[in-house]
């Protein structure tokens, strides 16, 4: 299967569908061979982009990935990771409270730690994980410029930023921010109307979507009009309701890159089904209406 690719910078593109590794440490089998099998299942579908964060798996997921990476495999994928969340677990177990740290020292240390744990000499895309109320945008912006200029990171972006957070940080940077990873799904559809997607669409910023299946809430119940419609459409394409829910995001004219995570090899092998599902305008709105619980105004 050949998936569309999305150009983030002149020399960096990502696969339109992204494999999320936030649950990598939850699997009973975290062996290098099993992790490689997951990545190979992605690559067979044209999914080359792996989404990480330093905090995933209580700060263990990056290391699990690193044990599996060979030089050849590393060259076939793009690695996205994130920093700035300090939570009182893992290597930060001595902290009294969860907080965000966007200081130059923390960003530089996080990058060096992530490189070491993932057994790589470069991060393709680094994201600031959460907006930091104490962010000194000049310090943070300079730090992000520095790590790009150093060659350790190819591109930088943000996650969970609102338009004003993006503009504040970008105002202090020479390097263009490449993307914003935000929560978007059929059941979390506010970004379609609250200005978040419009802001990025107007400026041609690709947007990454975390929790594109609503954290499983779309399928928490065995019945329901939305679930039934998704299942019916999926049957037409010989796939499941999840693929249709992801296709709903792909249909939007903003360039959305859904980030999908599962530890089951059979489900990983079907992530690419979403690219086969084509929704016309009326069907897209039919799903939107069911998700809203009422017709559009």
N, C-alpha and C positions, 0 to 999 in steps of 0.2 A: 504494500500500500504506500502511496506517495501522498503525504499530507502537505498542505500549504505551509509555507514558512513566512515568518514575519520579520522584517528588517528593523532592528532596533537602532543600530548605528551603521556607519559605512562598512564596518568589518565584522558585525555581529548580528546573526539572525537566530531566532528561536523557532522551534516547531509550534504549530498552531495549538496543539494539545500538549499539555505539560504533565509529567508524572510527579505527584506530590509525595514527599518522603517523610511527612510528619509522623507517620505511624510505623516507621521502619523498625523501631525498637520494640514495638508491641508484638511482633511476630515471634512465635515460638522458635523459629529457625532464623537466626541472624548470621549464619555462616557466610563466608565470602562467596561460596559457590551459589548459594540461594539468592544472594543479592545480585550477583551477576546474571542469574537466570531471569530475575525481574527486569533488569536493564535490557537484556537481549530481547525479552518479550515486547518491550517498548520499541526498541530499534526496528524490529520486524514490521512495525506499523508506521514507521517514520517518526516516532516520538523520540526526539533526541535530547529534550530539555528536562533536567531533573531539578526539582525545587526542594531546597533545604532551608534550614535556619539553625543558628547556633543553639537555640533553646529546645529544638525538637528532641523528644525522647529524654527529657531532663538533661540536655546538653550531651547526649550520647549518639544521636543519629548521624552526625557528621563523621564520627569515628567509625561507625559501622559501615558507612559507605566507603570510607578510606581504606578499610581492610580489603575491600572487594576490587578496588580500582587497579588495573594494570595500565601501563603507559598507552597501550593500543586502545583499550576501552576508554580511557580518559579522553583520547583524541577524537572519539566518535560521539561525544556528548557535550552538552553545555550545562554548567553547574550554576544554579542560582542559589544564593544563601542570604541570610539576613542577620542583622545585629541590632543591639541597643536595649533588649530586654534583659534585665537582671532580676532573676527570681531566686528565692531561697531554697534551691535544690541543686543537686550535682555540685559543680565546682564553686557555686555561690551559696552553698548550704549555710554558711555563717552569716548571711545577710538577714537583717531584721524584718525587711519588707520588700515586696516586689516594686521595682521602679525602672525608669528608662534612663539610659546614659548615652548621650550623643556628643560627649566630649571628644576632642581629638585623640587623647590618650586611649580612651576606651575603644574607639573605632579602629585605631591602628593595632591595638592588642588583639581585638576580635578577629581582624583580618589575618594576622599572623597565626593565631590559634587555629582558625578554620583551615588555613592552608596546610598546616601541619597535620591536623586530624584527618583531613580528606586526602592526604598523600598527593598533593598537587602543587604546582608552582604558580597557578593562576585561578582566580575566580572569574567566571564569565560575566556575572551580574551580581552586584551587591545591593541589597535593599536595606534602608532604615526601616525597621520592623513596625514601629509605632510612633506616632507623633509624641514628642517630648515637650511638655509644658515649660521645661527649663532649658530648652534648646537655645543656645547662642548661635543663630543662623550663620554668622560670619565664621565662627570657629568650626562648626559642622561642615559648612560648605567648603572651607579651605581644606579640611581633612579629607573630604571626598575627592576634591581635585587632586590632592597629593597622592592618594592611593591609586588613582587612575594613571597619573603621570609616572608613578613608580613601576607600572607594568604588572603589579600584583592583581589588579582588578581591571577588567576590560571596559565595563560600563557600570553606572550606578543609577539607582532609582529609589523609590519609596514604597511603603505599604501602609494602607489604612489612612492615608493623608487626605484631607479635604482640599479643595482648590486653593484656599488661602494658605494652608500649610505648605503646599507645593510651591506657590509663588514666593513665599517668604524665603524658603531654602534656596530656590533657584536664583533669587536675586543676588545671592552672595557667592555664586558659582560661575566658573568659566565653562565647566563641563555640562552639557545638557543632561538633565534628568531623562532617563530612557523610558520609564514605565512607572505605573502605580498599581500595586496589587491590592485590590479591595474585594469585599464580599459582595458577590452578585449571584443571584439564582432566581428561579421562578418564585420562590417563597420569600426571598429577600430582594425585592425589585425596586426599592426606593432609589437606587442610583440612576434608574431610567428617567426619573422625574425631579430629583432634588438638585440637579445641576452637576453632579459628579461626572457622569458619562459625557454630558454635553461639553463640559470644560475640556476634557481630554480629546474628544472627537473633533472639536473645533481646531485644536492644535496638532492633530494627527499623532497623538500619543497612543500607542497600543496599551491596552489595559489588561492586566492579569486578573483572573477571577478566582478567589479562593472560596471553598465550600460551594461549588456550583450545583451541588445536589441538596443544598440546604442542610448540610450536616446530617443527612439521612432522614430529615423530617418529611421529605416528599414521600417516603416509603414506610413511614412509621406505622401506618395503618394499612390493612389489607384492602380496604375499600375507599371510596371517595371519588367524586366526579373527575378531579384532576388526574389522579392516579389511573383511573380507568381509561381516560382519553390518551394519556401518555402510553399506556400499555397497548391500546388499539393501534396507535400510529406505529409503535415499535414493531407490532406484528406484521404490518405492511412491508417493513424493511428487514424482516427476519432478525430483529434485535430486541432489546429490552427498553423499558420505560426510561432508564437512566440515560441511555444514548439519546433519546428524544429530548430530555430535559437539557442536555448539553448542546444539542443541535439548536435549541431555542436561543441559546446565547450566541452561537456561531452565526445565526441569521441576522443579528443586529448589525447595522452599518458601522458602528464603532468596532474597531478591531479588538475583539475580546479573546484572550487566551485562557481557557478554563484549565485549572489545576486540579487534577484528579488523583486521589490516593486510595489505594487498596493493597492489601498484602496477599490476596489470593491470585495465584498465577493465571487461572482461567479468566478472572475478571480483568486483570491487567491486559490479557490478550484481546479483550473486546473493547478496550477504551476507544480505539480508532473507529468503531462503528458509528460514532456520532457524526463523522464527516460524510457518511453515506446518506444521512437523513436530510431531506430537503423539505423545508416548510414554506408554503406559500403565505402571503400576507394574512389571509383570513384565518388560516389554521394557527398562525403565530398569535393572532389576537384572541382566538378561541382559548388557547392555553393561558394567555395573560388574563383573560376575563375569569377563567376558573380559578386562577391563583389569587386574584383580587377578591373574589367572592361576590362580585357585582359587575355590571357592564361599565365600560369606560364612560366618562361624562358626555 
